[in-house]
Amino acid sequence: MMTFSLVARDPKTGMFGAITATAGPAVGALVIHGHSHTGAIATQAMTNPLYGIQGLALLKRGFNARQTLDKLLADDPERQRRQLIIVDKSGNTAHCNGIHCQEWVGSRIHDNLAVAGNFLGEPETLDSLIESFVLYQALPFPQRMLAAMQAGAKQGGDRRGLRSAALKVWNDRDYADIDVRVDWSERPLEALEEVLSEVQGASYADFFEQLPRTHSSVWRP
């Protein structure tokens, strides 16, 4: 999946977030993964969704981002077709780009932040992601990630154009606090911004606050 993504930890709140966009459909279904108090992962190029499942399990066991990445790659014979970024609960980051990923391909890391892309229009896309994420520190965490992705798209993005995007945030629940996606659109980042605004609106926010946060007991059929 030719994609560009960002995973981050907000040191002020402990939230984790991931955002991604691509020229293909339904990018949010397979690429971005995370859990509160644990970390966030994006798996792309020849996407391996098991990296999300297995990577989070390793992070929960106490492996840091680099150890988790090394373990995932060591167990995958197709690792040279993968692109992977991870941020862990301490804000440590790790990234890799398989030698068989489509050009232009690359990744960057910064404090509590990792970005990656393949099939990009130009390398500056990733620089713009980081620069914008740092610049927009005053924005709420989800809007900050979205602003960075919009800046990256303007700086080249996926050279085939964009048709789907997704954003997830994990804070203190056993499920994502924000999970929004646009599976097929001519302007997916703009549409994603509209969905995010609705999700954070007063009526839905009040409903969401009333939902259980964690399992209070083991469910049995």
N, C-alpha and C positions, 0 to 999 in steps of 0.2 A: 504494500500500500504506500504510494508516494505521498508523503505527509510532512508537515512540520508541527512540532509540539513543544510544550513547556510544562515542566513540573516544578513545584515550588513549595517551600514551607514559610509561613509567616511567623517570624520569631516573636512578634508582639502578642499573638493569640495562640500559637501552636497549631493553627489550621494548616492543612495540606490542600494543595490544589493541583489540577491538571487541566490543560486545554489543548485542543488539537484541531487541525483543519486539513482537508485534502480535496483532490479533484474527484474522488470516488464517492459512493454513497455510504451513509451510515457509519461514519468513522468512529463515533462514540461507542459503538457496540463492542469493539475489540481492542482498541488502542490504549485507552487510559484506564488505570486501576489505582486504588488507594484504600486506606483505612485510617480512621482517627487514631492518634497516638502511635502511628506505625510508619507511614510514609506514602509516597506516590511513585508511580511507574508509568512510563509510556513505552510501548513496544511497537515498532513500525518497520518500514521497508517490507521484507517478507514477514509480516506480522506473526508473532507467536503469542497468542492469548494466554498460554500456560505460563509465560514469564510473569504475567500479572498475578495469577493464582499462586504459583510456587514462590515468586519473589516476595510477596506479602507474607507468606508463611515463614520464610527465612528471616525477614525483618522482625516478625513477631517473636522469633526465637532468639533475637539478640544480635544477628549478623548485621554489620553496617552496610552502607550502600555499596562500597567496593567489594566486600566479601560476597555480598548477594549477587552482584553482577558477575563476578568471577565464577561462582558456583553455577549460575544459570548457563553461562557460555560453555563451561567445561562439560556439561551434560548434554549439549546440543550439537549434533554433527552438522547441522545447517547454520551454525553461528555466523559464518561469513556472509550470509544473506540477511542478517538481522541488524537493526539499529535499536539501541536501548538506552534510556536515561532513567536514573533513580535518584530520589532524595529520601533520606532516612529521618528518624525522629529527632536526631541531633542537628539536622541541617547539612550533614555530609552528603556529597553528591558523587555520582559515578556515571560514565558515559562510554559508549563504544559505537563504532561504525564498521560493519563487515566490509571486506574488500570487494565484495560482489554487489554492493548496494549501488543504485543508480546515481550517476552524477547529475548536478552537483550535490554532494552529500557531505555532511559534517555535523559537529556538535560543539557546544560551548558550555562551560560551567562558571558560576559566580556564587556569591554567598547565598546559601539556601535556595539555589536555583540551577536548573539544567535545561538546556534547549537543544533540539536536534531537528534536522530536516534532510530530506532526500528528494531528488528530482526538482531541486529549487532553481528559480530563475537566476539567482546570484548569491554568493556567500554572504553578502551584506544583510540578507534576510535575518540571519541568526544574530548578527551584531545589533541590528535594530530591535530585535526581541529583548535582548538584555538591556540595552540602553534605555528603552522605553519603560521596561519594568522597574528599573532603578529610578527613572525620572518621576514616575507616577506614584510615589510612595504615599502621597496623601489620599489616594483613592481607596475605597474599601477593597479588600483582597480580591474578590471575584472580578470587579470592574478593572482592577489593576492588571490582572492576567489578560482580560479581554482587550484592553487598550494596547498592551504589548503585542498581541496577536494581530490586531488591526494595523499596527505600525509595521510589523513584519510582512503582512500581505501587501502593503503599499510599496515595500522595498523589494518586491520580487515574488515572495511566496512560492507556492507550487506553480511551476512554469506552464502547466496545462490549465490553470485557473482553479477556482474553488467551487465545490458543490455541496460539501457537508462540513459540519463543525460540531464540537461538543465541549462542555465545560463541567467539571465536577469539583466540589469542595467537601472536605471531611473535617469535622471539628470535634464533637464529643459524643457522637452517636455510633451505633453499630451499623449504620448505613449512611450514605452521603447526605450531607445537609443541603447541598445543591447538586442536582443532576439534570442538566438541560442539554438538549441536542437539537440540531437541525439536520435531518437525514438527506434532504435533497432540495437544493435551492440555488438560484442563480446568484444570490447574495447571502451566503450562509452566515457570515460573521455579523452582518447587519440584522439578520433574522434572529440570530442567537442573542444579540443585545436586547431585542424586543421581548423574547421569551424570558430572559433573566430579569428584566424589569417587571414583568408580570408575576414571576415567582417571588420576587422580593416585595411585591405590593402588600398593602396592609391586610387585605382579606385573606390572602393565601398564607402570609407570614403568621397570622394569628392561628389559622388552622394547623400549620406545621408545628407550632410551639406546643400544641396539645397532644402530639403523637408521642408514644413511648420512646425513650432514648436507648435503653438497653434491655436485654432479656432479664426479667425478674425471676424466671424459673425455667427449668428444662421442659419443653413441650413434649408431650407424648400423645400419640393417636389413641 
